[in-house]
Structures are given as C-alpha cells and as structure tokens.
Amino acid sequence: MSDWTSLWYVWLILLTVFLLLLCGITASCIKFCCRKKRPPVETFSRHPYDLTVIAIDSDSTAHSTVT
C-alpha cells in the first residue's frame, strides 16, 4: 500500500477544492454584506405609458386597399 504523503496529487486536488469552496463562501459573504448596507434599488421604474389602439373593420377602406 502507498503512503498518503506520497500521493501528492490527492493533496493537490483536496487543496484546490478547499480553495474554491473558501472563495465561494467569501464571495457570498461579501455580496450579502454589500446588499445589506446599500439601500434597495428599484430595478424597474414605473412610468405611465400611453397606448393607442386602432381598430380596423373588414368594411373599412384601409383594409380593402391593403388586401
């Protein structure tokens, strides 16, 4: 059987996984803290819009010239 200290690649993989996990936890904490300190930002501004609807009957001249 091989000794654990001679399996350097296993330690390298474990160290890489640990560092990725640590970076993810740190980024999540920083994101959470920054979101908590900033006032909430409204992403969608609510502006009133005018909407015009034009109805075209089958008897109208516009419909007869298009078709």
Backbone as XML, in Angstrom:
<?xml version="1.0"?>
<chain id="A" units="angstrom">
  <residue number="1" name="MET">
    <atom name="N" x="0.831" y="-1.181" z="0.000"/>
    <atom name="CA" x="0.000" y="0.000" z="0.000"/>
    <atom name="C" x="0.874" y="1.241" z="0.000"/>
  </residue>
  <residue number="2" name="SER">
    <atom name="N" x="0.372" y="2.271" z="-0.673"/>
    <atom name="CA" x="1.150" y="3.505" z="-0.749"/>
    <atom name="C" x="0.807" y="4.410" z="0.434"/>
  </residue>
  <residue number="3" name="ASP">
    <atom name="N" x="1.772" y="5.210" z="0.779"/>
    <atom name="CA" x="1.618" y="6.132" z="1.900"/>
    <atom name="C" x="0.865" y="7.383" z="1.427"/>
  </residue>
  <residue number="4" name="TRP">
    <atom name="N" x="0.054" y="7.999" z="2.325"/>
    <atom name="CA" x="-0.730" y="9.185" z="1.952"/>
    <atom name="C" x="0.155" y="10.359" z="1.570"/>
  </residue>
  <residue number="5" name="THR">
    <atom name="N" x="1.326" y="10.441" z="2.140"/>
    <atom name="CA" x="2.207" y="11.577" z="1.833"/>
    <atom name="C" x="2.810" y="11.455" z="0.448"/>
  </residue>
  <residue number="6" name="SER">
    <atom name="N" x="2.885" y="10.253" z="-0.087"/>
    <atom name="CA" x="3.440" y="10.086" z="-1.424"/>
    <atom name="C" x="2.409" y="10.377" z="-2.518"/>
  </residue>
  <residue number="7" name="LEU">
    <atom name="N" x="1.134" y="10.441" z="-2.156"/>
    <atom name="CA" x="0.081" y="10.762" z="-3.125"/>
    <atom name="C" x="-0.112" y="12.277" z="-3.175"/>
  </residue>
  <residue number="8" name="TRP">
    <atom name="N" x="0.831" y="12.963" z="-3.799"/>
    <atom name="CA" x="0.814" y="14.430" z="-3.833"/>
    <atom name="C" x="-0.360" y="14.978" z="-4.644"/>
  </residue>
  <residue number="9" name="TYR">
    <atom name="N" x="-0.801" y="14.238" z="-5.634"/>
    <atom name="CA" x="-1.897" y="14.730" z="-6.470"/>
    <atom name="C" x="-3.223" y="14.734" z="-5.719"/>
  </residue>
  <residue number="10" name="VAL">
    <atom name="N" x="-3.373" y="13.814" z="-4.759"/>
    <atom name="CA" x="-4.590" y="13.807" z="-3.946"/>
    <atom name="C" x="-4.635" y="15.058" z="-3.078"/>
  </residue>
  <residue number="11" name="TRP">
    <atom name="N" x="-3.501" y="15.410" z="-2.498"/>
    <atom name="CA" x="-3.426" y="16.625" z="-1.681"/>
    <atom name="C" x="-3.650" y="17.866" z="-2.538"/>
  </residue>
  <residue number="12" name="LEU">
    <atom name="N" x="-3.161" y="17.849" z="-3.756"/>
    <atom name="CA" x="-3.346" y="18.986" z="-4.656"/>
    <atom name="C" x="-4.825" y="19.164" z="-5.012"/>
  </residue>
  <residue number="13" name="ILE">
    <atom name="N" x="-5.508" y="18.060" z="-5.284"/>
    <atom name="CA" x="-6.937" y="18.123" z="-5.596"/>
    <atom name="C" x="-7.728" y="18.601" z="-4.375"/>
  </residue>
  <residue number="14" name="LEU">
    <atom name="N" x="-7.409" y="18.075" z="-3.208"/>
    <atom name="CA" x="-8.097" y="18.494" z="-1.989"/>
    <atom name="C" x="-7.861" y="19.975" z="-1.693"/>
  </residue>
  <residue number="15" name="LEU">
    <atom name="N" x="-6.650" y="20.441" z="-1.900"/>
    <atom name="CA" x="-6.332" y="21.845" z="-1.677"/>
    <atom name="C" x="-7.086" y="22.741" z="-2.660"/>
  </residue>
  <residue number="16" name="THR">
    <atom name="N" x="-7.186" y="22.308" z="-3.925"/>
    <atom name="CA" x="-7.910" y="23.079" z="-4.931"/>
    <atom name="C" x="-9.394" y="23.166" z="-4.591"/>
  </residue>
  <residue number="17" name="VAL">
    <atom name="N" x="-9.985" y="22.046" z="-4.187"/>
    <atom name="CA" x="-11.403" y="22.044" z="-3.810"/>
    <atom name="C" x="-11.628" y="22.929" z="-2.593"/>
  </residue>
  <residue number="18" name="PHE">
    <atom name="N" x="-10.751" y="22.854" z="-1.629"/>
    <atom name="CA" x="-10.873" y="23.679" z="-0.425"/>
    <atom name="C" x="-10.768" y="25.163" z="-0.761"/>
  </residue>
  <residue number="19" name="LEU">
    <atom name="N" x="-9.833" y="25.539" z="-1.627"/>
    <atom name="CA" x="-9.677" y="26.949" z="-2.001"/>
    <atom name="C" x="-10.882" y="27.459" z="-2.787"/>
  </residue>
  <residue number="20" name="LEU">
    <atom name="N" x="-11.427" y="26.627" z="-3.676"/>
    <atom name="CA" x="-12.624" y="27.035" z="-4.408"/>
    <atom name="C" x="-13.812" y="27.222" z="-3.468"/>
  </residue>
  <residue number="21" name="LEU">
    <atom name="N" x="-13.945" y="26.336" z="-2.514"/>
    <atom name="CA" x="-15.017" y="26.450" z="-1.533"/>
    <atom name="C" x="-14.843" y="27.700" z="-0.674"/>
  </residue>
  <residue number="22" name="LEU">
    <atom name="N" x="-13.627" y="27.973" z="-0.275"/>
    <atom name="CA" x="-13.338" y="29.158" z="0.528"/>
    <atom name="C" x="-13.619" y="30.435" z="-0.252"/>
  </residue>
  <residue number="23" name="CYS">
    <atom name="N" x="-13.248" y="30.465" z="-1.532"/>
    <atom name="CA" x="-13.521" y="31.639" z="-2.370"/>
    <atom name="C" x="-15.022" y="31.840" z="-2.553"/>
  </residue>
  <residue number="24" name="GLY">
    <atom name="N" x="-15.766" y="30.772" z="-2.741"/>
    <atom name="CA" x="-17.208" y="30.879" z="-2.884"/>
    <atom name="C" x="-17.884" y="31.405" z="-1.631"/>
  </residue>
  <residue number="25" name="ILE">
    <atom name="N" x="-17.466" y="30.922" z="-0.481"/>
    <atom name="CA" x="-18.035" y="31.385" z="0.781"/>
    <atom name="C" x="-17.692" y="32.851" z="1.007"/>
  </residue>
  <residue number="26" name="THR">
    <atom name="N" x="-16.461" y="33.235" z="0.713"/>
    <atom name="CA" x="-16.044" y="34.625" z="0.882"/>
    <atom name="C" x="-16.825" y="35.548" z="-0.043"/>
  </residue>
  <residue number="27" name="ALA">
    <atom name="N" x="-16.990" y="35.150" z="-1.306"/>
    <atom name="CA" x="-17.752" y="35.979" z="-2.252"/>
    <atom name="C" x="-19.206" y="36.109" z="-1.814"/>
  </residue>
  <residue number="28" name="SER">
    <atom name="N" x="-19.789" y="35.046" z="-1.316"/>
    <atom name="CA" x="-21.175" y="35.109" z="-0.846"/>
    <atom name="C" x="-21.311" y="36.036" z="0.351"/>
  </residue>
  <residue number="29" name="CYS">
    <atom name="N" x="-20.373" y="35.984" z="1.262"/>
    <atom name="CA" x="-20.423" y="36.864" z="2.432"/>
    <atom name="C" x="-20.263" y="38.328" z="2.032"/>
  </residue>
  <residue number="30" name="ILE">
    <atom name="N" x="-19.348" y="38.599" z="1.112"/>
    <atom name="CA" x="-19.145" y="39.976" z="0.656"/>
    <atom name="C" x="-20.389" y="40.484" z="-0.052"/>
  </residue>
  <residue number="31" name="LYS">
    <atom name="N" x="-20.991" y="39.658" z="-0.897"/>
    <atom name="CA" x="-22.210" y="40.048" z="-1.609"/>
    <atom name="C" x="-23.343" y="40.304" z="-0.632"/>
  </residue>
  <residue number="32" name="PHE">
    <atom name="N" x="-23.476" y="39.454" z="0.378"/>
    <atom name="CA" x="-24.531" y="39.626" z="1.374"/>
    <atom name="C" x="-24.330" y="40.896" z="2.177"/>
  </residue>
  <residue number="33" name="CYS">
    <atom name="N" x="-23.098" y="41.178" z="2.574"/>
    <atom name="CA" x="-22.818" y="42.373" z="3.373"/>
    <atom name="C" x="-23.033" y="43.645" z="2.552"/>
  </residue>
  <residue number="34" name="CYS">
    <atom name="N" x="-22.644" y="43.646" z="1.294"/>
    <atom name="CA" x="-22.820" y="44.828" z="0.457"/>
    <atom name="C" x="-24.297" y="45.073" z="0.180"/>
  </residue>
  <residue number="35" name="ARG">
    <atom name="N" x="-25.075" y="44.023" z="-0.012"/>
    <atom name="CA" x="-26.505" y="44.172" z="-0.261"/>
    <atom name="C" x="-27.205" y="44.699" z="0.991"/>
  </residue>
  <residue number="36" name="LYS">
    <atom name="N" x="-26.727" y="44.319" z="2.155"/>
    <atom name="CA" x="-27.349" y="44.731" z="3.399"/>
    <atom name="C" x="-27.103" y="46.203" z="3.683"/>
  </residue>
  <residue number="37" name="LYS">
    <atom name="N" x="-25.930" y="46.728" z="3.329"/>
    <atom name="CA" x="-25.581" y="48.111" z="3.636"/>
    <atom name="C" x="-26.174" y="49.098" z="2.633"/>
  </residue>
  <residue number="38" name="ARG">
    <atom name="N" x="-26.326" y="48.689" z="1.376"/>
    <atom name="CA" x="-26.854" y="49.580" z="0.344"/>
    <atom name="C" x="-28.360" y="49.694" z="0.451"/>
  </residue>
  <residue number="39" name="PRO">
    <atom name="N" x="-28.909" y="50.875" z="0.146"/>
    <atom name="CA" x="-30.373" y="50.963" z="0.092"/>
    <atom name="C" x="-30.886" y="50.186" z="-1.107"/>
  </residue>
  <residue number="40" name="PRO">
    <atom name="N" x="-32.072" y="49.634" z="-1.011"/>
    <atom name="CA" x="-32.592" y="48.843" z="-2.132"/>
    <atom name="C" x="-32.804" y="49.722" z="-3.365"/>
  </residue>
  <residue number="41" name="VAL">
    <atom name="N" x="-32.402" y="49.187" z="-4.497"/>
    <atom name="CA" x="-32.511" y="49.908" z="-5.755"/>
    <atom name="C" x="-33.695" y="49.353" z="-6.524"/>
  </residue>
  <residue number="42" name="GLU">
    <atom name="N" x="-34.540" y="50.251" z="-7.017"/>
    <atom name="CA" x="-35.684" y="49.811" z="-7.795"/>
    <atom name="C" x="-35.218" y="49.505" z="-9.201"/>
  </residue>
  <residue number="43" name="THR">
    <atom name="N" x="-35.365" y="48.266" z="-9.622"/>
    <atom name="CA" x="-34.835" y="47.867" z="-10.924"/>
    <atom name="C" x="-35.727" y="48.313" z="-12.062"/>
  </residue>
  <residue number="44" name="PHE">
    <atom name="N" x="-37.048" y="48.279" z="-11.860"/>
    <atom name="CA" x="-37.981" y="48.658" z="-12.915"/>
    <atom name="C" x="-38.670" y="49.947" z="-12.517"/>
  </residue>
  <residue number="45" name="SER">
    <atom name="N" x="-38.412" y="51.002" z="-13.261"/>
    <atom name="CA" x="-39.088" y="52.259" z="-12.975"/>
    <atom name="C" x="-40.500" y="52.202" z="-13.538"/>
  </residue>
  <residue number="46" name="ARG">
    <atom name="N" x="-41.417" y="52.741" z="-12.802"/>
    <atom name="CA" x="-42.817" y="52.672" z="-13.200"/>
    <atom name="C" x="-43.228" y="54.013" z="-13.803"/>
  </residue>
  <residue number="47" name="HIS">
    <atom name="N" x="-43.191" y="54.083" z="-15.117"/>
    <atom name="CA" x="-43.618" y="55.268" z="-15.838"/>
    <atom name="C" x="-44.930" y="54.960" z="-16.546"/>
  </residue>
  <residue number="48" name="PRO">
    <atom name="N" x="-45.860" y="55.920" z="-16.503"/>
    <atom name="CA" x="-47.110" y="55.679" z="-17.235"/>
    <atom name="C" x="-46.878" y="55.785" z="-18.741"/>
  </residue>
  <residue number="49" name="TYR">
    <atom name="N" x="-47.450" y="54.874" z="-19.469"/>
    <atom name="CA" x="-47.325" y="54.866" z="-20.924"/>
    <atom name="C" x="-48.698" y="55.024" z="-21.552"/>
  </residue>
  <residue number="50" name="ASP">
    <atom name="N" x="-48.756" y="55.764" z="-22.661"/>
    <atom name="CA" x="-49.994" y="55.899" z="-23.416"/>
    <atom name="C" x="-50.050" y="54.792" z="-24.455"/>
  </residue>
  <residue number="51" name="LEU">
    <atom name="N" x="-51.197" y="54.207" z="-24.588"/>
    <atom name="CA" x="-51.380" y="53.129" z="-25.535"/>
    <atom name="C" x="-52.536" y="53.487" z="-26.454"/>
  </residue>
  <residue number="52" name="THR">
    <atom name="N" x="-52.266" y="53.480" z="-27.739"/>
    <atom name="CA" x="-53.284" y="53.798" z="-28.719"/>
    <atom name="C" x="-53.622" y="52.541" z="-29.500"/>
  </residue>
  <residue number="53" name="VAL">
    <atom name="N" x="-54.907" y="52.224" z="-29.582"/>
    <atom name="CA" x="-55.372" y="51.049" z="-30.298"/>
    <atom name="C" x="-56.236" y="51.520" z="-31.453"/>
  </residue>
  <residue number="54" name="ILE">
    <atom name="N" x="-55.923" y="51.070" z="-32.645"/>
    <atom name="CA" x="-56.701" y="51.423" z="-33.830"/>
    <atom name="C" x="-57.372" y="50.153" z="-34.332"/>
  </residue>
  <residue number="55" name="ALA">
    <atom name="N" x="-58.684" y="50.170" z="-34.348"/>
    <atom name="CA" x="-59.446" y="49.014" z="-34.809"/>
    <atom name="C" x="-59.764" y="49.181" z="-36.284"/>
  </residue>
  <residue number="56" name="ILE">
    <atom name="N" x="-59.577" y="48.145" z="-37.067"/>
    <atom name="CA" x="-59.869" y="48.183" z="-38.495"/>
    <atom name="C" x="-60.930" y="47.130" z="-38.788"/>
  </residue>
  <residue number="57" name="ASP">
    <atom name="N" x="-62.030" y="47.595" z="-39.299"/>
    <atom name="CA" x="-63.113" y="46.683" z="-39.678"/>
    <atom name="C" x="-62.849" y="46.120" z="-41.064"/>
  </residue>
  <residue number="58" name="SER">
    <atom name="N" x="-63.545" y="45.070" z="-41.404"/>
    <atom name="CA" x="-63.384" y="44.499" z="-42.739"/>
    <atom name="C" x="-64.031" y="45.367" z="-43.808"/>
  </residue>
  <residue number="59" name="ASP">
    <atom name="N" x="-64.906" y="46.295" z="-43.400"/>
    <atom name="CA" x="-65.578" y="47.179" z="-44.352"/>
    <atom name="C" x="-64.797" y="48.464" z="-44.603"/>
  </residue>
  <residue number="60" name="SER">
    <atom name="N" x="-63.721" y="48.709" z="-43.847"/>
    <atom name="CA" x="-63.036" y="49.996" z="-43.970"/>
    <atom name="C" x="-62.218" y="50.056" z="-45.253"/>
  </residue>
  <residue number="61" name="THR">
    <atom name="N" x="-61.916" y="51.289" z="-45.699"/>
    <atom name="CA" x="-61.155" y="51.480" z="-46.928"/>
    <atom name="C" x="-59.698" y="51.079" z="-46.738"/>
  </residue>
  <residue number="62" name="ALA">
    <atom name="N" x="-59.178" y="51.226" z="-45.488"/>
    <atom name="CA" x="-57.788" y="50.856" z="-45.250"/>
    <atom name="C" x="-57.603" y="49.346" z="-45.442"/>
  </residue>
  <residue number="63" name="HIS">
    <atom name="N" x="-58.559" y="48.573" z="-45.017"/>
    <atom name="CA" x="-58.471" y="47.123" z="-45.140"/>
    <atom name="C" x="-58.605" y="46.694" z="-46.603"/>
  </residue>
  <residue number="64" name="SER">
    <atom name="N" x="-59.439" y="47.350" z="-47.347"/>
    <atom name="CA" x="-59.638" y="46.973" z="-48.725"/>
    <atom name="C" x="-58.434" y="47.342" z="-49.589"/>
  </residue>
  <residue number="65" name="THR">
    <atom name="N" x="-57.721" y="48.427" z="-49.233"/>
    <atom name="CA" x="-56.549" y="48.797" z="-50.022"/>
    <atom name="C" x="-55.361" y="47.914" z="-49.669"/>
  </residue>
  <residue number="66" name="VAL">
    <atom name="N" x="-55.279" y="47.422" z="-48.435"/>
    <atom name="CA" x="-54.167" y="46.553" z="-48.044"/>
    <atom name="C" x="-54.339" y="45.187" z="-48.681"/>
  </residue>
  <residue number="67" name="THR">
    <atom name="N" x="-55.540" y="44.657" z="-48.659"/>
    <atom name="CA" x="-55.764" y="43.329" z="-49.215"/>
    <atom name="C" x="-55.978" y="43.476" z="-50.692"/>
  </residue>
</chain>
